[in-house]
Amino acid sequence: MVTTPPAHPHEEDYLRLDLQLCFSLQAASRAFTGVYRTLLKDLGLTYPQYLVMLTLWEHGELPVKGIGEKLRLDSGTLSPLLKRLEAAGLLERRRSPADERSVTVRLTPKGSGLRERARTVPHHIARAVNMPPEDFHTLRTLLATLTEGLDAAGAAPCGTT
């Protein structure tokens, strides 16, 4: 059950769970993951695997490091995802001839073909979110601004600018 926080909380109320932005984001993320789990089951993908596929559908062949940067994932998290997608025949990994330390990832024909089946996923998500397109866009913009601010705050000690 979702409760609406008071418009003007008193100082002592700031530690209420329903006033924590991080909790609201976590709850929304878990709800999204549940909807995606159902939608992606027919595609044989988990949500993190879907994100990898989205990245490759959009950008084509990329080094593992580039995928990690776009998805904000470290190699320890990304490598098992790539291995499972490769085992499913959706992508292939190759060492770069120019730099043996660099591994490049590209879609297989099967992985490219899955894109067509995935086209309906964003429409189902938009329906599940149930908000006007302009609110959806505003929310995405606000979340990008929030992420940038948090990244900057993580780079500098509190109280410094």
Secondary structure, DSSP 8 states (H G I E B T S, - for coil): ------SS--GGGGG-GGG-HHHHHHHHHHHHHHHHHHHHHTTT--HHHHHHHHHHHHH-SEEHHHHHHHHT--HHHHHHHHHHHHHTTSEEEEE-SS-TT-EEEEE-HHHHHHHHHHTTHHHHHHHHHT--HHHHHHHHHHHHHHHHHHHHHHHS-TT--
